[in-house]
Amino acid sequence: MEKKWESTSLAYTLMGDSYPEGKKIRKFSNAAESPTEEQLGRFGDAIAKLGLGDTAMMVELTTKKRMAL
């Protein structure tokens, strides 16, 4: 059976001096089905720019699929 795309979520780890442990994870759901590496990098950089001195360190991409009937 073929699986059908259901959802994609992203979890970015941001590093910065303003966080109690030096890092914070920001989660986003309902992302594009198959984001490119460039899109992930640009989005992470844009999120990091919203925080004073933040840097996007990594992203975890989770894609859910279900069996097509």
N, C-alpha and C positions, 0 to 999 in steps of 0.2 A: 504494500500500500504506500501511496505517496503521502508525504507530510506537507501541510499547508502552513505558511507563515501566519503567526498570530500576533506577536508583538516583539519589540526590541527595546531594551532599556540600557542606560549608560550610568556608570558610577565613576565619577572623576575624583581622584585624590588630589587635594590642593594643599600645598605647603605654605606656611606663613607665620610670622611672629605673633600675629593677633589671635592665634588659636591656642587653647590651653595646653594641648599636647603637641603643638607645632604643625598639626595637620587636621584636615577636615575632609569628609567625603560628601560630595553633592550627587544626588541621584536624580535622574531624569527618565521619565517613561514616555512611551509612544513616539520613539525615535523612528527614523527611516528604516525600512526593512534591511538594507545592506549598505550602511554608511561606509564611505571610503576612508582610508587612512588620513587623507588630507582633510576631509570634513571633520573627522574626530579631533585632529590636531588644532584646526582653526577654532572649533567650538570650545575646546578646552582652554585655549589661549584667551578667547573672548571672556569666558567665565572668570578666569584668573585675573583679568584686567579690572573686573568689578571690585575686587578686594585690594586693599592697599598693600603692595609688596608680595602678593600671592604668586605662586608658580604652580601650573598644572603638572603633576609628576607622572600620573598614569591614568588609564581609563580601563574599566572592565565592561565589556560588551556582553549582554545576555540576550539571546534570541530564543523565543519560545515558538515551537511549532506543534501542530496537532495533526493527527491522522485525518486525511481527507476521506470522506465517506463516498 
